[in-house]
Amino acid sequence: SFARLRLSSAGFMQALAGHAMPELSDFGTEDLLLIALGAAGQDPHVELIEEIQAVLSERLDLLMLNGPEARASESQKEMLGILWACEFAGLLRAGLRVKAGHAMRAKGKA
């Protein structure tokens, strides 16, 4: 909601980052999307968005390495949502966009 309404709360962003950062890689893709959306408000939390992109990049690498079985377990909708949130925050890395494109195409062939 913060991102869509272009709202910001320093207290919310700090609490979100403080709770999420230590366990970011343990979150499922759907929860990672929710964190990304929360971090992408009017005053995005740059460090948290960067860490989310690192986690997503690792997951995309696993998708490419592990073939159809792994591809079936990850949701394209949530992954695209994470990319959207990072882009909305103005922080999406071009390399991640390219990697996601390759992984999504490979998933479509599975």
Buried (B, 14 or more C-beta within 10 A) or exposed (E): EBBEEEEBBEEBBEEBBEEBBEEBEEBEBEEBBBBBBBBBBEBBBEEBBEBBBBBBBEBBEBBBEEEEEBBEEBBBEBBEBBBBBBEBBEBBBEEBEEBBEEBBEBBEEE
